[in-house]
Amino acid sequence: MPVSLRRAAIVVAALILPLSLAAPASAGPLDDIAAKLLVKQVKGTNVKKHLTAFQAIATANGGNRAAGTPGYTASRDYVANLLRKAGYKVTLDPINFVQSWTENTPPTLNLTAPTAKTYVPNDDFFTFQPSPAGDVTAQVQGVDLTLPPTPTPTSTSGCEMADFAGFVAGRIALIQRGTCAFALKIRNAGRAGASGIIVFNEGQPGRTDAFPLDIGEWRAGIPMVFADFAVGNELAATPGATVRLKVDATLVLGTNHNVIAETLFGDPNNVVMVGAHLDSVPAGPGINDNGSGTAAILEIALQMKLVPTKNKVRFAFWAAEEIGLLGSDQYVDELTQAQRDRIRLYLNFDMIASPNYAYKLYDGDNSDGVGSPEGPPGSAQIEQQLKAFFTSRGLATVGTDFDGRSDYGPFIAVGIPSGGIFTGAEQPKTPEEAALFGGTAGVAYDICYHQACDTITNPNMTALDVNADAIADSVARYAYNTRNIPDREAALTTRALVATS
């Protein structure tokens, strides 16, 4: 650390640390003081300056900041350089993504035993882009299938590793569409030792036929196809079904980087992690999705640069979220269990300035009782802490599911409590939300979602300013006090006991 920066840090520490010594052991004023100071310092005008910079980067680089493009590289460098100048320890964390994929010949899916049958490529089934090449003949094994299709509920096949209990390594996994992301099903099958993967459509009305689909996921390292419901149903109903599955394709990987920055101060064994994805879709500059979340946490990090936090705060700017949460997923996947255990909580901010916004908080306790389940223990407390800020300003909030569409997904999958703010994407705003937040019912929260019009004129500045303050409030509080987040091992034990009682 430069001498001048070190001296400044000592001055700030001299001002704040006596307050911590005077604080009572229960809750104390330090987190309140830190939150009020940081909220005051984080100004919407400065957050917008980062949005303007992202727009300029996109304009100079073909109109977008997508993974694998010069626009992403320039966005990465903009963020990393500002954080380095502020004195952060900055790491460019390499991740892989699909740079190109070419199918050389049509795929093969043939039933070879107990009878023979040839399925028609690009009709009965399609290669699941970007499948690796492979040619395997093996017995098919169904994974937690939901058959027949009606009136049974939507399938959860392959969404959890528990679905693969009893799966015989080397067999071809037969997995049904439904509930969770295709990429999660694929990764789980790979971890279970599958030699190939057949995902078939769910069978519900409108979800019967196969179609070309790019899921951006290749890491199972085995050939994979997407088939009609009729194909999957037939294979599931055929005892001992053995198939030949072949994909002839050329897969080329590229490299991008997550930007990871840690505070100089704080307990490295008690990490508060704050993340937003840095990439856009190829269609546009992504100023709301997700320049808004990125700009907010960047400005918060810059304003916290000399604050002697009690807990280590780690800011993450994720690469390649738009093509399968690749940055966050690879980051979490590469952590050891000990490293995961040091992350006390994760806060995610993806689209916080939608033009027809609602203030949505991730539903940590599944209080609405519908959709995705609650997050890991501690997620409910994160939701309540965020809600307290909005309540203090007389603002309403509503819940939103952990539906796996953003970078909290890999964290909750390994039991790290998570939360965050979301202002809505392509879905229409409800009349109830219009009554709470204003705006127009029946119109998408963001009509420019994943489109070229997601430019600097798209974000709602009121939502951006309010949400930046809300983020600053919670980051500052958790930087000093994580006592409302339960001990992870004890919480999991308690949940298991409740579930079996």
FIVEX-731052 format. One record per residue (C-alpha): x, y, z. Coordinates in steps of 0.25 Angstrom, whole numbers, plus 5000, padded with zeros to 4 digits. Layout:
<rs>
R    x    y    z
R    X    Y    Z
...
</rs>
This chain:
<rs>
R    x    y    z
R 5000 5000 5000
R 5006 5014 4997
R 5010 5022 5009
R 4999 5033 5006
R 4988 5022 5005
R 4993 5016 5018
R 4993 5029 5025
R 4979 5032 5021
R 4974 5018 5025
R 4981 5020 5039
R 4973 5033 5040
R 4960 5027 5036
R 4963 5015 5046
R 4965 5025 5057
R 4952 5031 5055
R 4944 5019 5054
R 4951 5008 5063
R 4948 5016 5076
R 4933 5015 5073
R 4934 5000 5071
R 4941 4999 5085
R 4930 5006 5091
R 4919 4998 5085
R 4911 4989 5093
R 4913 4974 5090
R 4898 4972 5086
R 4897 4980 5073
R 4904 4993 5075
R 4903 5006 5068
R 4915 5003 5059
R 4908 4996 5048
R 4897 5007 5048
R 4908 5018 5047
R 4915 5011 5036
R 4902 5009 5028
R 4898 5024 5030
R 4911 5029 5026
R 4912 5020 5013
R 4898 5023 5009
R 4901 5038 5010
R 4914 5036 5001
R 4908 5027 4990
R 4901 5037 4981
R 4892 5033 4970
R 4899 5044 4961
R 4912 5036 4963
R 4906 5023 4960
R 4900 5028 4947
R 4914 5033 4943
R 4918 5018 4942
R 4906 5015 4934
R 4910 5026 4924
R 4924 5020 4924
R 4918 5006 4921
R 4910 5012 4910
R 4922 5019 4904
R 4929 5006 4904
R 4918 4999 4897
R 4917 5010 4886
R 4932 5009 4883
R 4931 4993 4882
R 4920 4989 4873
R 4908 4993 4882
R 4910 4983 4893
R 4918 4978 4905
R 4916 4963 4903
R 4925 4951 4908
R 4937 4949 4898
R 4936 4963 4892
R 4945 4975 4892
R 4933 4982 4899
R 4934 4972 4911
R 4949 4974 4912
R 4948 4989 4912
R 4937 4988 4923
R 4946 4978 4931
R 4958 4988 4930
R 4949 5000 4934
R 4945 4993 4947
R 4958 4987 4950
R 4966 5000 4948
R 4957 5008 4957
R 4957 4998 4968
R 4972 4997 4967
R 4974 5012 4968
R 4965 5012 4980
R 4975 5002 4987
R 4967 4989 4986
R 4974 4975 4984
R 4968 4972 4970
R 4969 4959 4964
R 4965 4956 4949
R 4959 4942 4951
R 4959 4934 4938
R 4947 4926 4933
R 4944 4919 4920
R 4932 4921 4911
R 4929 4915 4897
R 4936 4924 4887
R 4930 4915 4875
R 4923 4903 4873
R 4921 4896 4859
R 4913 4883 4857
R 4920 4875 4846
R 4909 4865 4843
R 4895 4862 4848
R 4895 4854 4862
R 4891 4840 4864
R 4881 4834 4873
R 4878 4819 4871
R 4871 4809 4880
R 4880 4797 4879
R 4874 4787 4889
R 4865 4780 4893
R 4860 4784 4879
R 4865 4794 4868
R 4860 4807 4864
R 4866 4820 4858
R 4861 4833 4862
R 4861 4845 4852
R 4872 4855 4855
R 4867 4870 4855
R 4853 4865 4856
R 4851 4855 4867
R 4863 4861 4874
R 4874 4871 4873
R 4888 4873 4877
R 4888 4881 4890
R 4897 4892 4886
R 4909 4893 4890
R 4910 4878 4892
R 4925 4873 4892
R 4927 4862 4882
R 4925 4848 4886
R 4921 4834 4881
R 4915 4825 4892
R 4907 4812 4893
R 4901 4809 4907
R 4889 4806 4914
R 4879 4817 4917
R 4875 4821 4932
R 4864 4830 4935
R 4866 4841 4946
R 4854 4844 4955
R 4844 4844 4943
R 4830 4850 4944
R 4822 4841 4935
R 4811 4841 4929
R 4811 4856 4926
R 4797 4860 4931
R 4791 4863 4941
R 4805 4861 4949
R 4812 4874 4953
R 4824 4879 4946
R 4837 4870 4946
R 4849 4873 4955
R 4857 4862 4948
R 4872 4864 4950
R 4871 4877 4958
R 4878 4872 4970
R 4889 4862 4972
R 4880 4854 4980
R 4872 4850 4968
R 4884 4842 4963
R 4884 4833 4975
R 4886 4819 4969
R 4890 4824 4956
R 4901 4815 4950
R 4913 4822 4945
R 4915 4820 4930
R 4900 4819 4926
R 4893 4830 4918
R 4885 4839 4927
R 4870 4841 4922
R 4866 4854 4928
R 4853 4861 4927
R 4851 4876 4925
R 4845 4884 4936
R 4847 4893 4948
R 4862 4897 4948
R 4871 4901 4937
R 4876 4891 4926
R 4890 4895 4930
R 4888 4890 4944
R 4882 4877 4940
R 4894 4875 4930
R 4905 4878 4941
R 4898 4868 4951
R 4898 4857 4941
R 4913 4859 4938
R 4916 4859 4953
R 4908 4846 4954
R 4917 4839 4943
R 4908 4839 4931
R 4914 4835 4918
R 4904 4843 4910
R 4891 4851 4913
R 4877 4851 4907
R 4868 4862 4911
R 4854 4861 4906
R 4843 4871 4907
R 4833 4871 4918
R 4820 4866 4912
R 4812 4877 4917
R 4803 4884 4907
R 4812 4893 4898
R 4825 4885 4903
R 4825 4873 4895
R 4834 4875 4883
R 4849 4876 4883
R 4855 4889 4876
R 4869 4895 4874
R 4875 4900 4887
R 4888 4907 4892
R 4889 4905 4907
R 4904 4910 4907
R 4908 4898 4916
R 4918 4888 4911
R 4925 4885 4924
R 4920 4871 4926
R 4929 4867 4915
R 4920 4857 4908
R 4910 4857 4896
R 4896 4862 4899
R 4883 4863 4891
R 4870 4869 4893
R 4858 4860 4889
R 4843 4860 4888
R 4835 4855 4899
R 4830 4843 4891
R 4845 4839 4890
R 4848 4840 4904
R 4835 4833 4908
R 4838 4822 4899
R 4852 4820 4905
R 4847 4821 4919
R 4837 4810 4916
R 4846 4800 4910
R 4853 4791 4920
R 4868 4791 4918
R 4868 4801 4906
R 4881 4802 4900
R 4885 4814 4891
R 4896 4819 4882
R 4897 4834 4884
R 4907 4841 4875
R 4910 4856 4873
R 4920 4861 4863
R 4924 4875 4866
R 4935 4884 4868
R 4936 4892 4881
R 4945 4904 4883
R 4947 4910 4897
R 4950 4925 4900
R 4954 4932 4913
R 4949 4944 4920
R 4951 4949 4934
R 4943 4951 4946
R 4948 4964 4954
R 4949 4960 4969
R 4953 4971 4979
R 4955 4970 4994
R 4955 4981 5004
R 4969 4983 5011
R 4962 4981 5025
R 4953 4971 5031
R 4953 4957 5036
R 4957 4947 5024
R 4950 4936 5031
R 4937 4944 5031
R 4934 4949 5017
R 4923 4957 5012
R 4922 4955 4997
R 4915 4965 4988
R 4913 4962 4973
R 4907 4967 4960
R 4909 4962 4946
R 4917 4971 4937
R 4914 4965 4923
R 4902 4969 4914
R 4895 4961 4903
R 4901 4963 4889
R 4888 4970 4885
R 4891 4983 4893
R 4899 4990 4903
R 4892 4985 4915
R 4891 4998 4923
R 4880 4993 4932
R 4884 4978 4930
R 4893 4979 4937
R 4900 4992 4936
R 4891 4996 4948
R 4895 4986 4958
R 4910 4987 4954
R 4910 5002 4955
R 4904 5002 4968
R 4913 4992 4975
R 4925 4998 4968
R 4922 5012 4974
R 4920 5006 4988
R 4933 4999 4987
R 4940 5012 4983
R 4933 5019 4995
R 4938 5008 5004
R 4952 5008 5000
R 4958 5013 5013
R 4948 5008 5023
R 4954 4998 5033
R 4943 4988 5033
R 4941 4977 5043
R 4938 4966 5033
R 4945 4965 5019
R 4936 4970 5008
R 4939 4963 4994
R 4933 4970 4982
R 4930 4961 4970
R 4928 4966 4955
R 4924 4953 4948
R 4927 4950 4934
R 4918 4942 4924
R 4905 4942 4933
R 4897 4944 4920
R 4901 4930 4915
R 4899 4922 4927
R 4904 4928 4940
R 4918 4923 4935
R 4926 4933 4943
R 4920 4931 4957
R 4918 4916 4954
R 4932 4914 4951
R 4937 4923 4962
R 4928 4915 4973
R 4932 4901 4967
R 4947 4904 4968
R 4946 4908 4983
R 4950 4898 4993
R 4940 4895 5004
R 4948 4903 5014
R 4948 4915 5005
R 4933 4913 5003
R 4931 4912 5018
R 4938 4926 5020
R 4927 4933 5011
R 4917 4937 5022
R 4907 4942 5012
R 4905 4946 4997
R 4897 4958 4992
R 4893 4959 4977
R 4889 4971 4969
R 4884 4968 4955
R 4875 4979 4949
R 4872 4989 4959
R 4867 5001 4951
R 4856 4995 4942
R 4848 5006 4935
R 4835 5000 4940
R 4841 4996 4953
R 4836 4988 4965
R 4845 4987 4978
R 4847 4972 4979
R 4855 4965 4989
R 4859 4950 4988
R 4849 4942 4996
R 4859 4936 5006
R 4848 4929 5014
R 4838 4926 5003
R 4828 4934 5010
R 4818 4933 4998
R 4819 4918 4998
R 4819 4917 4983
R 4830 4915 4973
R 4844 4913 4977
R 4847 4908 4991
R 4854 4917 5002
R 4869 4920 5001
R 4879 4914 5011
R 4878 4917 5025
R 4881 4932 5027
R 4875 4936 5014
R 4862 4940 5021
R 4870 4949 5030
R 4876 4956 5018
R 4863 4959 5012
R 4858 4965 5025
R 4870 4974 5026
R 4868 4979 5012
R 4853 4981 5015
R 4856 4989 5027
R 4863 4999 5019
R 4851 5001 5010
R 4842 5001 5021
R 4850 5012 5028
R 4848 5021 5015
R 4833 5017 5015
R 4835 5009 5002
R 4828 4995 5000
R 4835 4983 4995
R 4830 4970 4989
R 4837 4956 4988
R 4843 4949 4976
R 4847 4935 4975
R 4861 4929 4975
R 4858 4924 4961
R 4872 4921 4957
R 4873 4932 4947
R 4884 4940 4953
R 4898 4939 4960
R 4892 4935 4974
R 4889 4921 4968
R 4903 4915 4970
R 4904 4921 4984
R 4891 4915 4989
R 4894 4902 4982
R 4905 4900 4992
R 4898 4905 5004
R 4903 4920 5005
R 4891 4929 5010
R 4888 4939 4999
R 4879 4951 4996
R 4878 4963 4988
R 4869 4973 4980
R 4863 4972 4966
R 4854 4981 4959
R 4848 4972 4949
R 4851 4967 4934
R 4842 4963 4923
R 4830 4959 4931
R 4818 4968 4932
R 4816 4977 4944
R 4803 4973 4952
R 4792 4982 4956
R 4796 4980 4971
R 4810 4984 4968
R 4805 4996 4960
R 4797 5001 4972
R 4809 4999 4981
R 4820 5005 4972
R 4814 5013 4961
R 4816 5010 4947
R 4808 5002 4937
R 4801 4989 4940
R 4801 4979 4929
R 4814 4984 4923
R 4828 4978 4925
R 4837 4983 4936
R 4847 4986 4925
R 4842 4986 4911
R 4857 4987 4906
R 4861 4974 4913
R 4872 4967 4905
R 4869 4977 4894
R 4877 4988 4887
R 4869 4999 4894
R 4875 4996 4907
R 4883 5008 4906
R 4886 5020 4916
R 4872 5025 4914
R 4866 5012 4919
R 4869 5011 4934
R 4859 5018 4944
R 4868 5028 4952
R 4859 5028 4964
R 4860 5013 4965
R 4875 5013 4963
R 4877 5024 4974
R 4868 5017 4984
R 4874 5003 4981
R 4888 5008 4982
R 4885 5013 4996
R 4879 5000 5000
R 4891 4992 4995
R 4900 5002 5002
R 4892 5001 5015
R 4893 4985 5015
R 4907 4984 5011
R 4912 4994 5022
R 4904 4987 5032
R 4909 4973 5029
R 4923 4979 5028
R 4922 4981 5043
R 4912 4971 5048
R 4908 4957 5042
R 4901 4952 5055
R 4888 4951 5049
R 4893 4941 5040
R 4892 4927 5047
R 4904 4918 5048
R 4903 4910 5035
R 4906 4896 5041
R 4896 4898 5053
R 4885 4904 5044
R 4886 4892 5034
R 4885 4882 5046
R 4873 4889 5051
R 4866 4889 5037
R 4869 4874 5036
R 4863 4872 5049
R 4850 4880 5046
R 4849 4873 5033
R 4849 4859 5039
R 4840 4862 5051
</rs>
